[in-house]
């Protein structure tokens, strides 16, 4: 712009006003003598333009060299990619299709893939791996299921889902059509949604009807899911308001004690049943299967004291009635909107003699009285592995107490050797660091901690660590564990006398720690640093 301004100024000086300003290069060169300042400015700009030209030429030369490198190395690949899937070998394409099918392999996915092209059809139809998992439900067609079984051969496993809701379907017809496939059933899901007009009917009533209607032998069935949803209309919503409110806001959860009696029923034969998972329901003690070893129950603990009492007692009674259980998982959810869950009844102790693994997953609890009382009442003398997961509380009415660190009583669980703590509560601004009482974990050799700020350790001076069993300590995904938190953990371990016998301290995916920082605090001998 300075150059243009100088040119315009020179032109205006050469020709008086009113005359034709026919500007020529010679006019600017010889019209007058420039001041020294103007000459200096123009000289500086001349040098700048010359430098820009040199840099531009160098940049063009470098870009040309880089383009030649790209062209040499990437052109063969780009030519293949331009051909699309046709350039991929069969092995790679099959791997991609298996990945697209997901972890829960589905024959319907394979069927859809086989319709994409002739090549897809050739690869998929002849490979039994794609037909190893078949989903059977009330919408399934016999011809489609038979075709998938034929392609899967002896490796095919059927996953059955039976749904009871407001959609009518003929169960007798379903069993008439597909009962011949029963020997291939690998898992069974039975779920139902029940409303106020169902008068307390439960999913176990439906299971009773299934057993009564037809006797089946399921030699391959290893897993059964039972899911129930009991909902009633909300009393605080008037009928004339229904049209403006979403369906999920018209109802509220409720709980009915299961009164189904399976004592005299001829249940299906499930010789290889190993796992039962229950969602929002608890089977009665008469539930006719006694060989399974793994039980998972997930329920919402309702705020009513009567409901809590019923849920807790049914839970205790069913687990106690099945001594075959060795793995127990409980997921207990409170209701943040209701504020808190309390109870005013006594939870009597109960012994589960063969449980060796116990996982407790809690969420949306503002207060922990019911959780603490329940866990203290469960006695598992063979327990070796315990894991506590608390996914936090989102209620905003009140600020709840700090998350509860549940530690099984060493007197009732003398064989406990592995303890894992996972608390992901994000209500607090500061890193959450929890104190672990090592005197309450006297025989634990492996300790895993996942909290925002890690953990530190303490031991009652009246109960010194006699055995010092802790050998492995792991901090995993502690996103705010920094050098100060780690230094506190190490110093408290030394103070209680557990550092000398500790063999390894593993740190994995802790964002605010790098290996050098951890190495300075922990030392080369014990540190195991994993950054994924």
VOPAVEX-546831 format. One record per residue (C-alpha): residue number from 1; residue in one letter; x negated, z negated, y. Coordinates in nm, 3 decimals. Example, Ala and Ser with C-alpha at 12.3 -4.5 7.8 and 13.67 -1.06 7.14 Angstrom:
2
<1; a; <-1.230; -0.780; -0.450>> <2; s; <-1.367; -0.714; -0.106>> 
END
This chain:
532
<1; x; <0.000; 0.000; 0.000>> <2; x; <-0.289; -0.070; 0.235>> <3; x; <-0.423; 0.282; 0.178>> <4; x; <-0.083; 0.438; 0.245>> <5; x; <-0.044; 0.229; 0.561>> <6; x; <-0.387; 0.342; 0.686>> <7; x; <-0.300; 0.703; 0.616>> <8; x; <0.027; 0.676; 0.806>> <9; x; <-0.143; 0.504; 1.097>> <10; x; <-0.411; 0.772; 1.114>> <11; x; <-0.150; 1.045; 1.111>> <12; x; <0.048; 0.885; 1.392>> <13; x; <-0.265; 0.855; 1.607>> <14; x; <-0.360; 1.223; 1.564>> <15; x; <-0.027; 1.370; 1.676>> <16; x; <0.167; 1.261; 1.983>> <17; x; <0.534; 1.173; 1.952>> <18; x; <0.759; 1.476; 1.918>> <19; x; <0.500; 1.709; 1.771>> <20; x; <0.504; 1.828; 1.409>> <21; x; <0.304; 1.573; 1.202>> <22; x; <0.149; 1.823; 0.965>> <23; x; <-0.094; 1.584; 0.803>> <24; x; <-0.410; 1.712; 0.640>> <25; x; <-0.699; 1.534; 0.477>> <26; x; <-0.932; 1.655; 0.754>> <27; x; <-0.708; 1.497; 1.014>> <28; x; <-0.767; 1.152; 0.868>> <29; x; <-1.138; 1.206; 0.817>> <30; x; <-1.227; 1.316; 1.171>> <31; x; <-0.947; 1.198; 1.395>> <32; x; <-1.123; 0.886; 1.514>> <33; x; <-1.384; 0.626; 1.422>> <34; x; <-1.249; 0.338; 1.216>> <35; x; <-1.313; -0.021; 1.295>> <36; x; <-1.564; -0.205; 1.077>> <37; x; <-1.287; -0.421; 0.926>> <38; x; <-1.088; -0.117; 0.814>> <39; x; <-1.395; 0.042; 0.662>> <40; x; <-1.469; -0.280; 0.472>> <41; x; <-1.113; -0.301; 0.339>> <42; x; <-1.106; 0.061; 0.228>> <43; x; <-1.446; 0.028; 0.062>> <44; x; <-1.328; -0.275; -0.132>> <45; x; <-1.017; -0.090; -0.245>> <46; x; <-1.229; 0.209; -0.342>> <47; x; <-1.441; -0.013; -0.567>> <48; x; <-1.127; -0.167; -0.718>> <49; x; <-0.977; 0.173; -0.799>> <50; x; <-1.306; 0.284; -0.951>> <51; x; <-1.313; -0.032; -1.168>> <52; x; <-0.955; 0.025; -1.274>> <53; x; <-1.045; 0.377; -1.380>> <54; x; <-1.346; 0.256; -1.582>> <55; x; <-1.140; -0.017; -1.751>> <56; x; <-0.863; 0.228; -1.829>> <57; x; <-1.107; 0.467; -1.992>> <58; x; <-1.259; 0.181; -2.196>> <59; x; <-0.912; 0.061; -2.297>> <60; x; <-0.815; 0.411; -2.406>> <61; x; <-1.133; 0.437; -2.614>> <62; x; <-1.074; 0.097; -2.779>> <63; x; <-0.709; 0.178; -2.847>> <64; x; <-0.812; 0.507; -3.005>> <65; x; <-1.056; 0.329; -3.237>> <66; x; <-0.794; 0.069; -3.330>> <67; x; <-0.539; 0.342; -3.395>> <68; x; <-0.786; 0.518; -3.625>> <69; x; <-0.829; 0.192; -3.823>> <70; x; <-0.454; 0.142; -3.853>> <71; x; <-0.410; 0.501; -3.954>> <72; x; <-0.680; 0.475; -4.221>> <73; x; <-0.559; 0.151; -4.381>> <74; x; <-0.183; 0.155; -4.330>> <75; x; <-0.086; 0.518; -4.363>> <76; x; <-0.077; 0.507; -4.747>> <77; x; <0.147; 0.199; -4.736>> <78; x; <0.370; 0.335; -4.462>> <79; x; <0.416; 0.657; -4.657>> <80; x; <0.535; 0.453; -4.955>> <81; x; <0.763; 0.239; -4.742>> <82; x; <0.915; 0.546; -4.586>> <83; x; <1.040; 0.633; -4.933>> <84; x; <1.223; 0.298; -4.959>> <85; x; <1.288; 0.137; -5.298>> <86; x; <1.184; 0.457; -5.471>> <87; x; <0.820; 0.364; -5.402>> <88; x; <0.846; 0.026; -5.579>> <89; x; <0.760; -0.004; -5.947>> <90; x; <1.028; -0.132; -6.184>> <91; x; <0.858; -0.470; -6.228>> <92; x; <0.862; -0.545; -5.854>> <93; x; <1.219; -0.424; -5.812>> <94; x; <1.339; -0.641; -6.100>> <95; x; <1.169; -0.943; -5.943>> <96; x; <1.347; -0.874; -5.613>> <97; x; <1.684; -0.846; -5.787>> <98; x; <1.627; -1.171; -5.975>> <99; x; <1.546; -1.340; -5.645>> <100; x; <1.858; -1.195; -5.484>> <101; x; <2.063; -1.331; -5.771>> <102; x; <1.972; -1.686; -5.669>> <103; x; <1.902; -1.999; -5.869>> <104; x; <2.252; -2.010; -6.016>> <105; x; <2.235; -1.677; -6.191>> <106; x; <2.569; -1.500; -6.197>> <107; x; <2.680; -1.214; -6.416>> <108; x; <2.905; -1.094; -6.135>> <109; x; <2.599; -1.049; -5.912>> <110; x; <2.434; -0.845; -6.184>> <111; x; <2.751; -0.639; -6.219>> <112; x; <2.752; -0.561; -5.847>> <113; x; <2.383; -0.471; -5.851>> <114; x; <2.437; -0.232; -6.140>> <115; x; <2.680; -0.030; -5.928>> <116; x; <2.429; 0.035; -5.648>> <117; x; <2.244; 0.324; -5.808>> <118; x; <2.154; 0.476; -6.142>> <119; x; <1.811; 0.315; -6.127>> <120; x; <1.959; -0.029; -6.065>> <121; x; <2.198; 0.028; -6.352>> <122; x; <1.914; 0.128; -6.585>> <123; x; <1.708; -0.179; -6.497>> <124; x; <1.990; -0.435; -6.506>> <125; x; <2.219; -0.327; -6.787>> <126; x; <1.943; -0.330; -7.046>> <127; x; <1.788; -0.661; -6.939>> <128; x; <1.959; -0.969; -7.082>> <129; x; <1.799; -1.195; -6.823>> <130; x; <2.048; -1.072; -6.563>> <131; x; <2.342; -1.163; -6.789>> <132; x; <2.227; -1.507; -6.900>> <133; x; <2.476; -1.688; -6.672>> <134; x; <2.847; -1.604; -6.671>> <135; x; <3.106; -1.769; -6.448>> <136; x; <3.452; -1.810; -6.598>> <137; x; <3.747; -1.917; -6.381>> <138; x; <4.121; -1.858; -6.352>> <139; x; <4.066; -1.523; -6.178>> <140; x; <3.839; -1.388; -6.452>> <141; x; <3.940; -1.080; -6.651>> <142; x; <3.885; -1.071; -7.024>> <143; x; <3.737; -0.721; -7.019>> <144; x; <3.477; -0.823; -6.759>> <145; x; <3.381; -1.142; -6.947>> <146; x; <3.352; -0.953; -7.277>> <147; x; <3.129; -0.693; -7.114>> <148; x; <2.898; -0.959; -6.967>> <149; x; <2.877; -1.138; -7.303>> <150; x; <2.787; -0.814; -7.477>> <151; x; <2.507; -0.748; -7.231>> <152; x; <2.380; -1.107; -7.237>> <153; x; <2.372; -1.136; -7.615>> <154; x; <2.284; -1.470; -7.766>> <155; x; <2.119; -1.585; -7.444>> <156; x; <2.441; -1.577; -7.241>> <157; x; <2.576; -1.913; -7.124>> <158; x; <2.925; -1.951; -6.976>> <159; x; <2.996; -2.184; -6.683>> <160; x; <3.367; -2.267; -6.671>> <161; x; <3.563; -2.381; -6.365>> <162; x; <3.920; -2.510; -6.397>> <163; x; <4.098; -2.572; -6.065>> <164; x; <4.421; -2.761; -6.010>> <165; x; <4.575; -2.718; -5.668>> <166; x; <4.887; -2.569; -5.514>> <167; x; <4.813; -2.226; -5.662>> <168; x; <5.008; -2.190; -5.985>> <169; x; <4.832; -2.058; -6.291>> <170; x; <4.909; -2.066; -6.660>> <171; x; <4.659; -2.289; -6.837>> <172; x; <4.803; -2.208; -7.180>> <173; x; <4.753; -1.837; -7.118>> <174; x; <4.400; -1.901; -6.994>> <175; x; <4.309; -2.090; -7.311>> <176; x; <4.478; -1.828; -7.528>> <177; x; <4.264; -1.563; -7.361>> <178; x; <3.927; -1.736; -7.345>> <179; x; <3.922; -2.012; -7.609>> <180; x; <3.727; -1.780; -7.840>> <181; x; <3.436; -1.805; -7.593>> <182; x; <3.429; -2.187; -7.615>> <183; x; <3.116; -2.199; -7.836>> <184; x; <2.927; -2.036; -7.546>> <185; x; <3.040; -2.278; -7.274>> <186; x; <2.735; -2.446; -7.121>> <187; x; <2.897; -2.638; -6.835>> <188; x; <3.249; -2.730; -6.731>> <189; x; <3.387; -2.805; -6.384>> <190; x; <3.735; -2.954; -6.359>> <191; x; <3.859; -3.018; -6.007>> <192; x; <4.190; -3.081; -5.840>> <193; x; <4.352; -3.147; -5.503>> <194; x; <4.648; -3.383; -5.502>> <195; x; <4.895; -3.457; -5.224>> <196; x; <5.143; -3.734; -5.152>> <197; x; <5.421; -3.557; -5.339>> <198; x; <5.209; -3.563; -5.656>> <199; x; <5.286; -3.938; -5.677>> <200; x; <4.939; -4.058; -5.767>> <201; x; <4.862; -3.794; -6.031>> <202; x; <4.489; -3.766; -6.092>> <203; x; <4.241; -3.518; -6.229>> <204; x; <4.208; -3.730; -6.541>> <205; x; <4.577; -3.678; -6.610>> <206; x; <4.499; -3.306; -6.612>> <207; x; <4.206; -3.361; -6.847>> <208; x; <4.435; -3.557; -7.077>> <209; x; <4.675; -3.260; -7.082>> <210; x; <4.385; -3.028; -7.161>> <211; x; <4.284; -3.237; -7.461>> <212; x; <4.642; -3.265; -7.580>> <213; x; <4.716; -2.894; -7.547>> <214; x; <4.429; -2.764; -7.756>> <215; x; <4.133; -2.901; -7.946>> <216; x; <3.809; -2.723; -7.866>> <217; x; <3.461; -2.754; -8.010>> <218; x; <3.193; -2.693; -7.745>> <219; x; <2.853; -2.717; -7.916>> <220; x; <2.652; -2.589; -7.617>> <221; x; <2.824; -2.783; -7.340>> <222; x; <2.563; -3.007; -7.177>> <223; x; <2.713; -3.082; -6.835>> <224; x; <3.061; -3.175; -6.708>> <225; x; <3.171; -3.203; -6.345>> <226; x; <3.494; -3.380; -6.250>> <227; x; <3.605; -3.350; -5.888>> <228; x; <3.915; -3.494; -5.725>> <229; x; <4.060; -3.501; -5.375>> <230; x; <4.351; -3.736; -5.301>> <231; x; <4.497; -3.671; -4.955>> <232; x; <4.804; -3.792; -4.771>> <233; x; <4.961; -3.683; -4.445>> <234; x; <4.844; -3.878; -4.142>> <235; x; <5.109; -4.114; -4.008>> <236; x; <4.982; -4.088; -3.650>> <237; x; <5.071; -3.718; -3.628>> <238; x; <5.434; -3.626; -3.568>> <239; x; <5.595; -3.338; -3.755>> <240; x; <5.651; -3.137; -3.438>> <241; x; <5.276; -3.144; -3.368>> <242; x; <5.174; -2.986; -3.696>> <243; x; <5.171; -2.628; -3.569>> <244; x; <4.896; -2.702; -3.316>> <245; x; <4.663; -2.898; -3.545>> <246; x; <4.419; -2.766; -3.803>> <247; x; <4.504; -2.830; -4.167>> <248; x; <4.203; -3.056; -4.224>> <249; x; <4.325; -3.284; -3.942>> <250; x; <4.674; -3.326; -4.088>> <251; x; <4.555; -3.528; -4.386>> <252; x; <4.344; -3.832; -4.462>> <253; x; <4.166; -3.941; -4.778>> <254; x; <4.314; -4.208; -4.999>> <255; x; <4.227; -4.374; -5.328>> <256; x; <4.431; -4.428; -5.644>> <257; x; <4.312; -4.635; -5.935>> <258; x; <4.296; -4.417; -6.243>> <259; x; <4.551; -4.535; -6.500>> <260; x; <4.498; -4.259; -6.755>> <261; x; <4.452; -4.399; -7.106>> <262; x; <4.241; -4.183; -7.336>> <263; x; <4.244; -4.427; -7.629>> <264; x; <4.462; -4.220; -7.862>> <265; x; <4.382; -3.871; -7.739>> <266; x; <4.193; -3.624; -7.956>> <267; x; <3.920; -3.524; -7.714>> <268; x; <3.716; -3.209; -7.731>> <269; x; <3.401; -3.220; -7.941>> <270; x; <3.099; -3.221; -7.708>> <271; x; <2.804; -3.312; -7.932>> <272; x; <2.539; -3.212; -7.675>> <273; x; <2.696; -3.347; -7.357>> <274; x; <2.417; -3.505; -7.153>> <275; x; <2.535; -3.517; -6.792>> <276; x; <2.860; -3.617; -6.622>> <277; x; <2.902; -3.577; -6.246>> <278; x; <3.204; -3.720; -6.065>> <279; x; <3.299; -3.644; -5.705>> <280; x; <3.557; -3.865; -5.530>> <281; x; <3.675; -4.005; -5.863>> <282; x; <3.572; -4.258; -6.125>> <283; x; <3.672; -4.219; -6.491>> <284; x; <3.845; -4.506; -6.672>> <285; x; <3.650; -4.700; -6.937>> <286; x; <3.855; -4.522; -7.206>> <287; x; <3.705; -4.185; -7.107>> <288; x; <3.634; -4.047; -7.454>> <289; x; <3.269; -3.937; -7.426>> <290; x; <2.996; -4.183; -7.514>> <291; x; <2.684; -3.978; -7.586>> <292; x; <2.590; -3.863; -7.235>> <293; x; <2.282; -4.019; -7.078>> <294; x; <2.300; -3.912; -6.712>> <295; x; <2.579; -4.016; -6.474>> <296; x; <2.620; -3.913; -6.111>> <297; x; <2.906; -4.048; -5.897>> <298; x; <2.969; -3.952; -5.535>> <299; x; <3.250; -4.124; -5.342>> <300; x; <3.350; -4.213; -4.987>> <301; x; <3.391; -4.586; -4.949>> <302; x; <3.718; -4.632; -4.762>> <303; x; <3.739; -4.889; -4.479>> <304; x; <4.027; -5.084; -4.635>> <305; x; <3.908; -5.397; -4.816>> <306; x; <4.155; -5.336; -5.099>> <307; x; <4.030; -4.981; -5.147>> <308; x; <3.668; -5.098; -5.148>> <309; x; <3.748; -5.362; -5.409>> <310; x; <3.918; -5.106; -5.633>> <311; x; <3.635; -4.857; -5.597>> <312; x; <3.361; -5.111; -5.667>> <313; x; <3.536; -5.265; -5.968>> <314; x; <3.619; -4.926; -6.122>> <315; x; <3.260; -4.815; -6.071>> <316; x; <3.117; -5.126; -6.236>> <317; x; <3.363; -5.119; -6.527>> <318; x; <3.305; -4.755; -6.616>> <319; x; <2.925; -4.776; -6.611>> <320; x; <2.935; -5.095; -6.818>> <321; x; <3.156; -4.923; -7.077>> <322; x; <2.893; -4.652; -7.141>> <323; x; <2.571; -4.813; -7.269>> <324; x; <2.427; -4.468; -7.343>> <325; x; <2.356; -4.414; -6.971>> <326; x; <1.984; -4.409; -6.887>> <327; x; <1.993; -4.220; -6.555>> <328; x; <2.230; -4.337; -6.281>> <329; x; <2.286; -4.178; -5.941>> <330; x; <2.530; -4.320; -5.683>> <331; x; <2.612; -4.145; -5.355>> <332; x; <2.818; -4.373; -5.130>> <333; x; <2.944; -4.245; -4.797>> <334; x; <3.110; -4.454; -4.527>> <335; x; <3.321; -4.320; -4.245>> <336; x; <3.147; -4.316; -3.909>> <337; x; <3.476; -4.268; -3.727>> <338; x; <3.615; -4.592; -3.869>> <339; x; <3.326; -4.795; -3.730>> <340; x; <3.230; -5.012; -4.025>> <341; x; <3.302; -5.088; -4.388>> <342; x; <3.338; -5.455; -4.473>> <343; x; <3.473; -5.651; -4.766>> <344; x; <3.591; -6.002; -4.832>> <345; x; <3.573; -6.018; -5.211>> <346; x; <3.309; -6.128; -5.456>> <347; x; <3.120; -5.865; -5.652>> <348; x; <3.042; -6.020; -5.986>> <349; x; <2.712; -5.930; -6.156>> <350; x; <2.713; -5.677; -6.436>> <351; x; <2.433; -5.575; -6.674>> <352; x; <2.351; -5.214; -6.761>> <353; x; <2.109; -5.260; -7.050>> <354; x; <1.965; -4.909; -7.087>> <355; x; <1.942; -4.767; -6.734>> <356; x; <1.582; -4.668; -6.660>> <357; x; <1.631; -4.454; -6.347>> <358; x; <1.855; -4.540; -6.050>> <359; x; <1.901; -4.333; -5.733>> <360; x; <2.112; -4.473; -5.448>> <361; x; <2.213; -4.233; -5.169>> <362; x; <2.402; -4.386; -4.876>> <363; x; <2.525; -4.237; -4.548>> <364; x; <2.750; -4.320; -4.251>> <365; x; <2.729; -4.698; -4.287>> <366; x; <2.708; -4.899; -3.968>> <367; x; <2.676; -5.226; -4.158>> <368; x; <2.540; -5.282; -4.505>> <369; x; <2.713; -5.591; -4.640>> <370; x; <2.900; -5.404; -4.913>> <371; x; <2.588; -5.205; -5.010>> <372; x; <2.368; -5.513; -5.028>> <373; x; <2.624; -5.707; -5.235>> <374; x; <2.676; -5.417; -5.474>> <375; x; <2.309; -5.351; -5.541>> <376; x; <2.239; -5.720; -5.597>> <377; x; <2.521; -5.731; -5.853>> <378; x; <2.383; -5.442; -6.061>> <379; x; <2.129; -5.572; -6.311>> <380; x; <1.919; -5.320; -6.504>> <381; x; <1.652; -5.493; -6.713>> <382; x; <1.502; -5.160; -6.828>> <383; x; <1.484; -5.005; -6.480>> <384; x; <1.154; -4.826; -6.416>> <385; x; <1.231; -4.583; -6.135>> <386; x; <1.430; -4.660; -5.818>> <387; x; <1.493; -4.433; -5.519>> <388; x; <1.681; -4.521; -5.199>> <389; x; <1.804; -4.246; -4.966>> <390; x; <1.977; -4.320; -4.634>> <391; x; <2.076; -4.007; -4.442>> <392; x; <2.185; -4.196; -4.133>> <393; x; <2.485; -4.286; -3.922>> <394; x; <2.643; -4.064; -3.655>> <395; x; <2.913; -4.296; -3.519>> <396; x; <2.879; -4.360; -3.146>> <397; x; <3.123; -4.650; -3.099>> <398; x; <2.860; -4.919; -3.156>> <399; x; <2.493; -4.939; -3.225>> <400; x; <2.453; -5.040; -3.586>> <401; x; <2.191; -5.260; -3.740>> <402; x; <1.862; -5.120; -3.865>> <403; x; <1.888; -4.930; -4.195>> <404; x; <1.882; -5.157; -4.496>> <405; x; <1.576; -5.144; -4.721>> <406; x; <1.721; -5.215; -5.065>> <407; x; <1.470; -5.365; -5.307>> <408; x; <1.584; -5.446; -5.662>> <409; x; <1.527; -5.808; -5.756>> <410; x; <1.201; -5.841; -5.954>> <411; x; <1.361; -6.112; -6.167>> <412; x; <1.634; -5.878; -6.288>> <413; x; <1.416; -5.565; -6.295>> <414; x; <1.077; -5.676; -6.429>> <415; x; <0.976; -5.327; -6.550>> <416; x; <1.019; -5.146; -6.216>> <417; x; <0.706; -4.934; -6.165>> <418; x; <0.811; -4.660; -5.919>> <419; x; <0.984; -4.713; -5.584>> <420; x; <1.079; -4.443; -5.330>> <421; x; <1.219; -4.502; -4.981>> <422; x; <1.370; -4.211; -4.785>> <423; x; <1.538; -4.294; -4.453>> <424; x; <1.617; -4.008; -4.214>> <425; x; <1.817; -4.197; -3.950>> <426; x; <1.773; -4.029; -3.611>> <427; x; <1.967; -4.276; -3.394>> <428; x; <1.651; -4.433; -3.256>> <429; x; <1.408; -4.286; -3.003>> <430; x; <1.105; -4.477; -3.131>> <431; x; <0.943; -4.402; -3.468>> <432; x; <1.116; -4.607; -3.734>> <433; x; <0.859; -4.810; -3.926>> <434; x; <0.986; -5.034; -4.203>> <435; x; <0.832; -5.344; -4.351>> <436; x; <0.803; -5.348; -4.730>> <437; x; <0.767; -5.681; -4.908>> <438; x; <0.512; -5.618; -5.179>> <439; x; <0.584; -5.957; -5.334>> <440; x; <0.931; -5.817; -5.416>> <441; x; <0.766; -5.516; -5.584>> <442; x; <0.511; -5.700; -5.798>> <443; x; <0.492; -5.443; -6.079>> <444; x; <0.534; -5.123; -5.877>> <445; x; <0.234; -4.894; -5.920>> <446; x; <0.370; -4.587; -5.735>> <447; x; <0.525; -4.619; -5.390>> <448; x; <0.664; -4.325; -5.189>> <449; x; <0.778; -4.353; -4.826>> <450; x; <0.968; -4.098; -4.616>> <451; x; <1.063; -4.241; -4.276>> <452; x; <0.994; -4.125; -3.922>> <453; x; <0.708; -4.372; -3.868>> <454; x; <0.602; -4.466; -4.220>> <455; x; <0.583; -4.829; -4.330>> <456; x; <0.371; -5.142; -4.313>> <457; x; <0.341; -5.418; -4.567>> <458; x; <0.385; -5.789; -4.596>> <459; x; <0.359; -6.055; -4.862>> <460; x; <0.499; -6.406; -4.854>> <461; x; <0.204; -6.649; -4.841>> <462; x; <0.396; -6.871; -5.080>> <463; x; <0.412; -6.586; -5.333>> <464; x; <0.068; -6.420; -5.331>> <465; x; <0.015; -6.095; -5.517>> <466; x; <-0.119; -6.201; -5.854>> <467; x; <-0.131; -5.866; -6.031>> <468; x; <-0.184; -5.623; -5.740>> <469; x; <-0.016; -5.340; -5.930>> <470; x; <0.004; -5.085; -5.648>> <471; x; <-0.213; -4.784; -5.733>> <472; x; <-0.060; -4.486; -5.552>> <473; x; <0.092; -4.480; -5.203>> <474; x; <0.249; -4.168; -5.059>> <475; x; <0.371; -4.087; -4.707>> <476; x; <0.576; -3.767; -4.718>> <477; x; <0.752; -3.588; -4.429>> <478; x; <0.706; -3.880; -4.189>> <479; x; <0.737; -3.661; -3.881>> <480; x; <0.629; -3.930; -3.631>> <481; x; <0.364; -4.103; -3.837>> <482; x; <0.061; -4.105; -3.609>> <483; x; <-0.283; -4.264; -3.630>> <484; x; <-0.156; -4.597; -3.497>> <485; x; <0.118; -4.619; -3.762>> <486; x; <-0.126; -4.521; -4.037>> <487; x; <-0.385; -4.771; -3.916>> <488; x; <-0.120; -5.044; -3.922>> <489; x; <-0.023; -4.953; -4.279>> <490; x; <-0.385; -4.966; -4.397>> <491; x; <-0.464; -5.290; -4.216>> <492; x; <-0.157; -5.466; -4.359>> <493; x; <-0.248; -5.343; -4.708>> <494; x; <-0.589; -5.499; -4.664>> <495; x; <-0.439; -5.819; -4.528>> <496; x; <-0.210; -5.874; -4.830>> <497; x; <-0.487; -5.789; -5.075>> <498; x; <-0.351; -5.460; -5.208>> <499; x; <-0.614; -5.226; -5.062>> <500; x; <-0.890; -5.295; -5.313>> <501; x; <-0.684; -5.186; -5.613>> <502; x; <-0.521; -4.887; -5.439>> <503; x; <-0.652; -4.567; -5.596>> <504; x; <-0.500; -4.302; -5.369>> <505; x; <-0.311; -4.269; -5.042>> <506; x; <-0.142; -3.930; -5.018>> <507; x; <-0.023; -3.786; -4.688>> <508; x; <0.196; -3.477; -4.701>> <509; x; <0.373; -3.287; -4.421>> <510; x; <0.326; -3.554; -4.153>> <511; x; <0.320; -3.345; -3.835>> <512; x; <0.134; -3.583; -3.603>> <513; x; <-0.158; -3.642; -3.840>> <514; x; <-0.439; -3.405; -3.927>> <515; x; <-0.693; -3.454; -4.201>> <516; x; <-0.970; -3.571; -3.971>> <517; x; <-0.754; -3.845; -3.819>> <518; x; <-0.639; -3.963; -4.162>> <519; x; <-0.990; -3.945; -4.305>> <520; x; <-1.127; -4.173; -4.035>> <521; x; <-0.867; -4.441; -4.118>> <522; x; <-0.830; -4.408; -4.496>> <523; x; <-1.171; -4.286; -4.607>> <524; x; <-1.279; -4.009; -4.842>> <525; x; <-1.240; -4.216; -5.158>> <526; x; <-0.864; -4.274; -5.138>> <527; x; <-0.730; -3.998; -4.913>> <528; x; <-0.523; -3.715; -5.060>> <529; x; <-0.415; -3.492; -4.771>> <530; x; <-0.159; -3.218; -4.837>> <531; x; <-0.045; -2.989; -4.556>> <532; x; <0.205; -2.724; -4.661>> 
END
